[in-house]
Amino acid sequence: MKNTPVDYQAVQKVIQAYGLPDFGKATIREVVAISTELEQQTQTEFIHMEMGVPGLKPAQVGVDAEIEALQKGIASIYPNINGIPELKNEASRFIKAFMNITVSPESCVPVTGSMQGTYASFMVCSQCWPERDTILFIDPGFPVQKQQITVMGSRYESFDVYEYRGEKLREKLESFLSKGNIAAMIYSNPNNPAWFCLTEDELKIIGEMADKYDVVVIEDLAYFAMDFRKELGTPFEPPYQPSVANYTENYVLQISGSKAFSYAGQRIGVTAISDKLYQRIYPGLTKRYGGGTFGTVYIHRVLYALSSGTSHSAQYALAAMFKAASDGTFDFISEVKAYGRRAERLKKIFTDYGFRIVYDHDLDEPIADGFYFTIAYPGMTGGELMEELIYYGVSAISLSTTGSNQQGLRACTSFIKDHQYALLEERLKLFSQNHPL
């Protein structure tokens, strides 16, 4: 243990200072803080794979539109709580162009990033029916969404979909939904952290079960059209971004500007509610608010209470990016394919030194290369591997924090620099020598 790139005693001291009883359950922010502190203390470069932060420049078309809006003075004006018409119209058109789904502009609502979009969705969904107070997570998933449920004081249930792909998914969903306490279910597609993509058959199953039990599906599209195995970037032409919206009208889509457009810093996204769900009246909402539909409660009660609207200038940025993408003048998919190229190189380095990819297939098809991938090392739990790699200047998060039952880590490709491939290989070679198989 002495022969490691990062000083053994320094690592021990910093980790102990955080008072974590189980390092494997450390949050993303805690892992970032520990690795950053060690990097500064020991002057040893870390390979940061823990944070899902865009590693590309923001889309220039968005930057230009936002600057123009600010120069016109809109920073002094509260934005309309429903969203500016330009964004609502372009969001509707973007969804049609890249998903072939029809959602009216009225039902497209700007939010302060998908984080706020999911928080508001959880809140409204859990208030629709007095007897339904639980959100079902089709895991693995984004750990902070469960934290949102905890902050709300609500409830959630979850299962790792690893063993329930294909038709097995139907029976598993039935076992949860038949109890009558589930208000909504949520998943990400492509998946954070495993990067698998639910198939059309699986999305159809989810849609059918949502209709059978009258449950809302929250589809988190944070990594919109980033399944690079398919050419999803041509507007108004197939193939389209797969969606449960093809199989049910009980859906809420979360479309983020953060990853697809590298616009994370401005906290901007759109919640698209199906037109039927937007207009629906629920007994729980009527009792609590005295009236209103799902959509109007979402906007005028919940979003208004949370933030009184979404950044005015950022709405102009997202509207411009949506418009340029739909017009075919901005190929946003080509921009983000860099993540796929990074993943391919990184996965080869890890597997060359004895690691394996945990979530490696979508049923019978090899998983895509993209923003995330998952790794494991024989004989180690996810927590043990996460801590051990810290000594080698490599930081990632344990899959256990994502609702996965598998032992391993989530690795993000976004911060990898060109010179770090050789550095990673050098360190993993030493790791494999110290941990022979």
QUIMO-V544880 format. One record per residue. SS is DSSP state (a for helix, b for strand, c for the rest). OMEGA is omega in whole degrees, 0 to 359 (* if undefined). D_CENTER is the distance of its C-alpha to the mean C-alpha in whole Angstrom. Layout:
((SS/OMEGA/D_CENTER) (SS/OMEGA/D_CENTER))
This chain:
((c/180/35) (c/186/37) (c/181/37) (c/182/33) (c/179/32) (c/184/31) (c/186/34) (a/183/34) (a/180/35) (a/179/33) (a/180/30) (a/184/32) (a/182/33) (a/181/29) (a/180/27) (a/181/30) (a/179/30) (c/175/27) (c/181/28) (c/180/26) (c/178/27) (c/184/25) (a/179/23) (a/180/21) (a/178/19) (c/179/19) (c/178/15) (a/183/13) (a/179/16) (a/178/19) (a/177/18) (a/182/18) (a/181/21) (a/182/23) (a/179/22) (a/179/23) (a/179/26) (a/179/28) (a/181/27) (a/183/29) (a/188/32) (a/183/32) (c/178/32) (c/180/30) (c/177/27) (c/172/24) (b/188/21) (b/180/18) (c/186/15) (c/187/14) (c/176/12) (c/181/9) (c/179/11) (c/180/12) (c/180/15) (c/177/17) (c/177/19) (c/180/18) (c/185/19) (a/180/23) (a/177/23) (a/179/21) (a/181/23) (a/181/26) (a/181/26) (a/177/24) (a/180/27) (a/180/30) (a/179/29) (a/180/29) (a/177/32) (c/173/33) (c/185/33) (a/179/30) (a/182/29) (a/187/32) (c/173/31) (c/176/29) (c/173/26) (c/183/27) (c/179/25) (c/184/24) (c/180/23) (c/182/25) (a/181/26) (a/181/26) (a/181/22) (a/180/22) (a/182/24) (a/176/22) (a/178/19) (a/180/21) (a/179/23) (a/179/19) (a/177/18) (a/185/21) (a/188/22) (a/177/18) (a/186/18) (c/178/22) (c/179/21) (c/174/23) (c/183/22) (c/177/24) (a/180/24) (a/186/25) (a/178/22) (b/191/19) (b/177/18) (b/179/17) (b/181/15) (c/185/15) (a/180/11) (a/175/8) (a/177/9) (a/179/12) (a/179/12) (a/180/10) (a/180/13) (a/179/16) (a/177/15) (a/185/15) (a/182/18) (a/181/20) (a/183/19) (c/178/21) (c/185/24) (c/183/25) (c/181/27) (c/185/29) (c/183/28) (c/185/25) (c/189/23) (b/176/20) (b/179/17) (b/178/16) (b/170/13) (b/190/13) (b/5/12) (c/185/11) (c/182/7) (c/187/6) (a/187/9) (a/178/10) (a/175/9) (a/175/12) (a/177/14) (a/178/14) (a/179/16) (a/178/18) (a/179/19) (a/185/20) (c/180/22) (c/184/21) (b/173/20) (b/169/18) (b/184/18) (b/170/16) (b/178/17) (b/185/16) (a/183/16) (a/182/18) (a/187/21) (c/177/21) (c/178/20) (c/185/22) (c/177/24) (a/182/24) (a/183/21) (a/182/23) (a/180/25) (a/177/23) (a/179/21) (a/183/25) (a/177/26) (a/188/23) (a/183/24) (c/181/27) (c/175/28) (c/182/27) (c/185/25) (b/179/21) (b/183/21) (b/173/17) (b/186/15) (b/173/11) (b/174/9) (b/185/6) (c/0/8) (c/190/8) (c/165/7) (c/25/5) (c/196/8) (c/178/11) (c/170/10) (c/179/12) (c/177/12) (c/182/14) (c/176/18) (a/178/19) (a/180/22) (a/177/19) (a/177/17) (a/177/21) (a/180/21) (a/179/19) (a/180/20) (a/179/24) (a/177/23) (a/178/21) (a/182/25) (a/184/27) (a/178/26) (c/182/25) (c/179/21) (b/174/18) (b/175/15) (b/183/12) (b/183/10) (b/182/6) (b/181/7) (c/183/5) (c/188/7) (c/174/10) (c/183/13) (c/167/12) (c/190/14) (c/174/16) (c/181/19) (c/177/19) (c/187/21) (c/191/18) (c/180/19) (c/185/23) (c/175/23) (c/176/25) (c/176/25) (c/0/24) (c/181/22) (c/172/19) (c/179/15) (c/182/16) (c/173/15) (a/181/16) (a/175/18) (a/190/21) (c/177/22) (c/172/22) (c/177/22) (c/185/20) (b/170/17) (b/180/15) (b/175/12) (b/181/9) (b/188/10) (b/172/9) (c/191/12) (c/187/10) (c/183/9) (c/182/11) (c/181/14) (c/184/13) (c/188/14) (a/186/12) (a/183/15) (a/174/16) (c/183/14) (c/176/14) (b/179/12) (b/168/14) (b/179/14) (b/182/16) (b/179/18) (c/183/20) (a/180/24) (a/180/25) (a/180/23) (a/185/23) (c/187/27) (c/177/27) (c/181/29) (c/182/28) (a/181/31) (a/180/29) (a/178/28) (a/180/32) (a/184/33) (a/189/31) (a/179/31) (c/179/34) (c/179/32) (c/176/30) (c/177/27) (a/183/24) (a/182/23) (a/175/25) (a/179/25) (a/184/21) (a/193/22) (a/177/26) (a/189/25) (a/180/22) (a/179/20) (a/179/24) (a/184/24) (a/188/21) (a/181/21) (c/177/24) (c/184/22) (c/182/20) (c/186/21) (a/184/24) (a/180/24) (a/177/20) (a/177/20) (a/178/23) (a/183/21) (a/177/18) (a/180/21) (a/180/23) (a/176/20) (a/182/19) (a/181/23) (a/178/24) (a/181/21) (a/177/23) (a/183/26) (c/180/25) (c/181/26) (c/181/23) (c/186/21) (a/181/18) (a/179/17) (a/180/20) (a/188/18) (a/177/15) (a/175/17) (a/180/18) (a/179/15) (a/179/16) (a/178/20) (a/182/19) (a/181/17) (a/181/20) (a/182/22) (a/181/21) (a/179/21) (a/179/24) (a/180/25) (a/183/24) (a/176/25) (a/182/28) (c/168/29) (c/177/28) (b/173/25) (b/176/23) (b/186/20) (c/176/18) (c/189/16) (c/182/19) (b/163/19) (b/187/18) (c/183/21) (c/182/24) (b/177/22) (b/183/21) (c/180/17) (c/169/16) (c/183/16) (c/189/13) (c/180/10) (b/163/10) (b/186/13) (b/183/15) (b/175/18) (b/177/21) (b/184/25) (c/176/28) (c/181/29) (c/170/27) (c/178/24) (a/180/21) (a/179/22) (a/181/25) (a/180/23) (a/181/21) (a/183/24) (a/181/26) (a/177/24) (a/179/24) (c/180/28) (c/176/27) (c/178/25) (b/183/22) (b/178/19) (c/182/16) (b/181/15) (b/177/16) (a/181/14) (a/180/16) (a/183/14) (a/182/11) (c/178/14) (c/174/15) (c/183/19) (c/178/19) (c/180/20) (c/184/19) (b/168/16) (b/177/13) (b/180/14) (b/185/12) (c/197/14) (c/185/14) (c/184/17) (c/178/19) (c/186/22) (c/183/25) (c/187/27) (a/176/25) (a/179/25) (a/179/29) (a/179/28) (a/181/26) (a/179/28) (a/183/31) (a/179/29) (a/175/28) (a/177/32) (a/178/33) (a/182/30) (a/176/32) (a/179/35) (a/180/35) (c/183/33) (c/180/35) (c/*/34))
